Amino acid sequence: MRLFRNIRLLVLAGALILAACRDADGPPSHRGDAQQADQAAGAQLPEKARAGSPEAHQNSVHPDSVPEGMVYIPSGSFLMGGKSDQASPDELPRRSVQVAGFFMDRTEVTNREFAAFVDATGYETVAEKPIDWEAMKTQLPPGTPKPPDSLLQAGSLVFHATDRPVDLRDLSQWWHWTLGANWKHPEGPESDLEGRMDHPVVHIALDDALAYARWAGKRLPTEAEWEWASMGGLEDPKYPWGNAPISESADKANFWQGIFPYSNEQADGYLRTAPVGTYPANGYGLVDMAGNVWEWCQDKYRSDTYQLETTPTDRMNPRGPDTSFDPSEPLAEKYVIRGGSYLCNDSYCSGYRVSRRMRATRDSAFGHTGFRCVKDAE
């Protein structure tokens, strides 16, 4: 049964508040230094957080055994979690995990690839279906008024830049609920995919990503796999490209340069999504692990995941907690999204950091959310 997708339609003081979008590209929490947190917890970086060079990793698997469009990610151990003073509380304390080798899509799933899936199966995405109010209200505070039926029709959230500075706590200033917006019509019914077949598919809910992965004979990455792969063989990098500051990295990923949400200098060349592979690959050959679109992981989200006690078994190929909990919306079951999007910047959302965690309900779809798949290597 579908949940209420990508909006919390709360009627407060007679106004419609679009609050679900706080689940993605939300303001960063600059609370604490990750290094100090490691020291307080007695954590030590592994002597070697990677097993050799990226070239050695790729050469360790016969080229004929690597599925088309994927790259091999080697096994390894690393300290998962916040790697700078930008770390949010849900990225701490850092914890040691081990990941077995696996294959990962080199790029985010594109419109071309998703169209092939839809053509083969007739699949209809969550954003293409009307919202079920009976399902929606189960995750809203009791007594929440039902919104007008006109707002419960098929649609999704589309970003619109403001014309001036706004209160960054009010995400309805730039996220607009748009009827008819979906993966085929990214900005609404008057838009299409012309010239964008090699851009990442957007307006994708978790259920859509899971359906595609099953069809492709793959699965979604775990949060641990995603972070390990994003590091690209580097030792504890802040970003997939290393530690070069954001101010010097417009040529490394698609993110917001300027003042969010009204002034985008487009130093990276794009206002919205960019064709996959526009920017350099990381050490494992993966592109767009930072920016472009948020990517779904299979793990349920808990704000205290890293604080939960673990055993050696739990730390080997962790699959995430059994239950979800977000204190800002305790009734909503949420899943992890990673990697940031074209809307991220340091003044608002540092989502391009390899350790940055965000979350959304499984049927949330946004104009900056897509996915990539993985496949077991053994």
C-alpha positions in Angstrom: 0.0 0.0 0.0 1.4 3.4 -1.0 2.1 5.9 1.8 1.6 9.6 1.3 4.6 10.1 -0.9 6.5 13.3 -0.9 4.4 15.9 1.0 3.1 16.3 4.5 -0.1 18.2 3.8 -0.5 19.9 7.2 -3.1 22.7 7.5 -1.7 25.1 10.1 -3.2 28.6 10.6 -5.2 28.0 7.4 -2.1 27.7 5.3 -0.9 24.6 3.4 2.6 23.7 4.6 4.7 21.5 2.4 6.9 20.0 5.0 8.0 16.7 3.7 10.6 18.3 1.7 12.6 19.0 4.8 13.6 15.3 4.4 15.9 16.3 1.6 18.4 19.1 1.1 17.6 20.3 4.7 19.8 22.8 6.5 23.0 21.2 7.8 23.8 20.9 11.5 27.3 22.1 12.3 27.4 20.4 15.7 30.6 19.1 16.8 33.9 18.0 15.4 34.0 14.4 14.1 37.6 14.1 15.0 37.0 15.1 18.6 34.0 12.7 18.7 36.3 9.9 17.4 38.8 10.6 20.2 36.1 10.8 22.8 34.8 7.4 21.7 38.3 5.9 21.6 38.0 5.3 17.8 41.1 4.8 15.7 41.3 5.0 12.0 42.3 1.7 10.4 46.0 1.6 9.5 44.8 1.0 6.0 41.3 2.0 5.1 41.7 0.5 1.6 43.3 -2.5 0.1 45.7 -1.1 -2.5 45.2 1.3 -5.3 42.0 1.8 -7.3 43.8 0.2 -10.3 44.5 -2.9 -8.2 40.9 -3.1 -7.1 39.7 -3.2 -10.7 42.4 -5.7 -11.8 41.4 -8.0 -9.0 38.2 -9.0 -10.9 38.4 -10.4 -14.4 36.9 -7.8 -16.8 34.6 -10.4 -18.3 32.9 -10.9 -15.0 32.0 -7.3 -14.4 28.4 -6.6 -15.6 28.0 -4.1 -18.3 27.7 -0.5 -17.0 29.0 -1.5 -13.5 32.3 -1.3 -11.8 33.8 -3.6 -9.1 34.0 -2.2 -5.6 36.5 -4.1 -3.4 36.0 -5.4 0.1 37.4 -3.3 2.9 37.0 -1.9 6.4 36.5 1.8 7.3 35.2 4.2 9.9 31.7 5.1 8.7 30.3 8.5 9.7 31.1 12.2 9.9 34.6 13.2 8.7 34.6 16.9 9.4 33.2 19.6 11.7 30.1 19.7 9.4 29.0 16.3 10.7 25.4 16.1 11.9 24.5 14.3 15.1 23.1 11.4 13.1 26.6 10.8 11.5 28.2 10.2 14.9 29.8 8.5 16.7 31.8 6.9 13.9 31.9 3.2 13.8 34.1 0.6 12.2 32.3 -1.6 9.5 33.4 -4.1 6.9 32.0 -4.4 3.4 32.4 -7.4 1.0 33.2 -6.7 -2.6 30.3 -5.9 -4.9 29.4 -4.4 -8.3 27.9 -0.9 -8.5 26.4 1.0 -11.4 29.0 3.4 -12.8 26.3 6.1 -13.2 23.0 7.0 -11.7 20.1 5.4 -13.6 19.3 7.6 -16.5 16.0 8.5 -18.2 17.0 6.3 -21.1 17.5 3.3 -18.9 14.4 3.9 -16.9 12.4 4.4 -20.1 13.6 0.9 -21.3 12.3 -0.5 -18.0 8.9 1.2 -18.4 8.6 0.1 -22.0 9.3 -3.5 -21.1 7.0 -3.7 -18.1 4.4 -1.0 -18.4 5.4 0.2 -14.9 3.8 3.3 -13.5 5.7 5.3 -10.9 4.3 6.5 -7.6 4.3 10.1 -8.8 2.0 9.1 -11.6 -0.7 7.9 -9.3 -3.2 9.8 -7.1 -2.4 10.0 -3.4 -4.3 7.7 -1.1 -5.6 9.9 1.8 -6.5 6.9 4.0 -2.9 5.7 3.8 -1.5 9.2 4.1 -3.2 10.2 7.3 -1.8 7.2 9.2 1.5 8.9 9.4 0.2 12.4 10.2 -0.7 13.7 13.6 -4.2 12.7 14.7 -6.8 15.2 13.6 -4.9 16.6 10.6 -7.5 17.9 8.2 -7.8 16.3 4.8 -6.5 18.6 2.1 -8.6 19.4 -1.0 -9.0 16.5 -3.4 -7.5 18.7 -6.1 -4.1 18.4 -4.2 -4.3 14.6 -3.9 -4.0 14.1 -7.6 -0.9 12.7 -9.3 2.1 15.0 -9.0 5.4 15.6 -7.3 7.5 18.4 -5.8 9.4 20.7 -8.2 12.1 23.2 -7.3 11.6 26.8 -8.2 14.3 29.3 -7.3 13.1 32.3 -5.3 13.8 35.9 -6.5 15.2 37.0 -3.1 16.6 35.7 0.2 14.0 33.7 2.2 13.7 32.0 5.5 15.5 28.7 4.9 13.3 27.0 7.5 10.3 27.4 5.1 10.9 24.9 2.3 7.6 25.7 0.7 9.3 28.9 -0.6 11.1 26.8 -3.2 9.4 23.4 -3.3 6.1 23.6 -5.3 3.6 20.8 -5.4 3.1 20.4 -9.1 0.3 18.3 -10.6 1.5 16.2 -13.5 5.2 16.3 -12.5 6.9 12.9 -12.8 9.9 11.3 -14.3 8.6 12.0 -17.9 7.7 15.6 -17.1 10.4 16.7 -14.6 9.1 20.3 -14.2 5.4 19.6 -14.8 3.1 18.5 -17.6 4.5 21.1 -20.1 8.1 19.8 -19.7 9.6 16.6 -21.3 12.8 14.7 -21.6 14.0 16.2 -24.9 17.8 16.5 -24.6 17.8 14.8 -21.2 17.8 11.1 -21.9 21.3 10.8 -20.5 20.4 12.8 -17.4 19.6 10.9 -14.2 15.9 10.0 -13.8 14.2 12.0 -11.1 10.9 12.0 -9.2 11.7 8.4 -8.2 10.3 7.0 -5.0 11.9 4.1 -3.2 9.2 1.7 -4.5 10.1 2.7 -8.0 13.8 2.2 -7.5 13.1 -1.2 -6.0 10.9 -2.2 -8.9 13.6 -1.2 -11.5 16.3 -3.0 -9.5 14.3 -6.3 -9.5 13.7 -6.0 -13.2 17.4 -5.4 -13.8 18.5 -8.3 -11.6 20.1 -6.0 -9.1 19.4 -4.3 -5.8 19.8 -1.0 -4.0 23.0 -0.4 -2.1 23.2 -0.5 1.7 24.2 2.7 3.4 27.6 1.3 4.3 28.2 0.1 0.7 27.2 3.5 -0.6 29.6 5.4 1.7 32.5 2.9 1.1 32.0 3.2 -2.7 31.8 7.0 -2.6 35.2 7.2 -0.9 36.8 5.8 -4.1 39.7 4.1 -2.5 40.9 7.3 -0.7 41.7 7.2 3.0 38.9 9.0 4.9 38.1 11.7 2.3 35.5 14.4 3.0 34.2 14.3 -0.6 34.3 11.6 -3.3 37.1 13.6 -5.0 39.1 14.0 -1.8 39.4 17.1 0.4 39.6 19.9 -2.0 37.2 22.6 -0.7 33.8 23.2 -2.3 34.9 26.7 -3.3 37.5 25.0 -5.6 35.3 22.1 -6.8 32.7 23.4 -9.3 34.4 21.2 -11.9 34.1 18.1 -9.8 30.3 17.7 -9.3 26.9 19.3 -10.0 25.8 21.3 -7.0 24.6 24.9 -6.2 27.2 27.6 -6.5 26.0 31.0 -5.1 23.4 31.8 -2.5 20.6 29.3 -2.1 17.8 29.4 -3.1 17.8 32.4 -5.3 21.2 33.0 -6.9 22.9 30.1 -8.7 26.1 31.1 -10.5 26.0 27.8 -12.4 29.8 27.5 -12.3 29.4 23.8 -12.8 27.5 24.5 -16.0 24.0 23.4 -15.0 20.9 24.8 -13.2 19.3 21.4 -12.6 20.5 17.9 -13.5 23.6 17.3 -15.6 24.2 14.4 -18.0 25.7 11.5 -16.1 29.5 11.4 -16.4 29.9 15.1 -17.0 32.3 15.3 -14.0 35.4 13.2 -13.2 35.0 9.7 -11.8 36.2 8.8 -8.3 39.0 6.3 -7.7 36.7 3.3 -8.4 35.3 4.7 -11.7 32.0 5.9 -10.2 30.6 9.2 -11.4 28.2 11.6 -9.7 28.6 10.1 -6.2 28.4 13.8 -5.1 25.6 16.1 -6.4 23.3 15.7 -9.4 20.6 13.7 -7.5 20.1 12.1 -4.2 20.3 8.3 -4.4 18.1 5.8 -2.5 19.7 3.2 -0.2 17.9 0.1 1.1 18.5 0.9 4.8 15.8 2.3 7.1 16.7 5.6 8.6 17.2 6.1 12.3 18.6 9.3 13.7 20.5 7.2 16.3 21.7 4.4 14.0 25.3 5.0 14.8 24.7 5.0 18.5 23.1 1.5 18.6 25.2 -1.2 20.1 26.7 -3.6 17.5 28.4 -7.0 17.5 31.2 -8.0 15.2 28.6 -9.8 13.1 26.5 -6.6 12.9 29.5 -4.7 11.6 30.1 -7.0 8.7 28.0 -5.9 5.7 25.5 -4.0 7.9 22.0 -3.8 6.5 20.7 -1.0 8.7 18.2 -1.0 11.6 15.1 -3.1 11.7 12.9 -0.1 12.5 12.9 3.6 11.4 12.8 6.6 13.6 13.0 10.3 12.8 12.2 12.4 15.9 10.9 15.2 13.6 8.3 12.9 12.2 8.0 9.9 14.6 5.0 8.3 12.8 6.7 8.2 9.4 8.8 5.2 8.2 11.8 6.6 6.4 14.7 5.3 4.4 18.2 6.7 3.7 19.1 8.7 0.7 22.8 9.7 0.0 25.0 11.8 -2.2 23.3 15.2 -2.3 21.9 16.9 -5.4 22.2 19.9 -7.7 20.6 22.0 -4.9 23.2 21.3 -2.2 25.7 23.9 -1.0 27.6 24.6 2.2 25.3 27.4 3.3 22.2 25.1 3.2 23.0 21.4 2.6 26.4 19.8 2.5 24.9 16.6 0.9 27.9 16.0 -1.3 29.9 14.9 1.7 30.5 11.1 1.6 29.1 10.7 5.1 26.0 13.0 4.8 22.8 11.2 5.6 19.3 12.3 4.5 15.9 10.5 4.7 12.5 10.3 3.1 9.4 8.1 3.2 9.5 5.2 0.8 7.0 6.8 -1.5 8.5 10.2 -1.5 9.5 11.5 -4.9 11.3 14.8 -5.6 12.7 16.6 -8.6 16.2 15.9 -7.3 15.9 12.3 -6.2 17.0 9.2 -8.2 19.1 6.1 -7.6 21.8 3.6 -8.8 21.9 -0.1 -8.3 24.4 -2.7 -7.0 24.9 -6.4 -7.5 26.6 -9.0 -5.3 30.0 -10.1 -6.5 29.9 -13.5 -4.8 
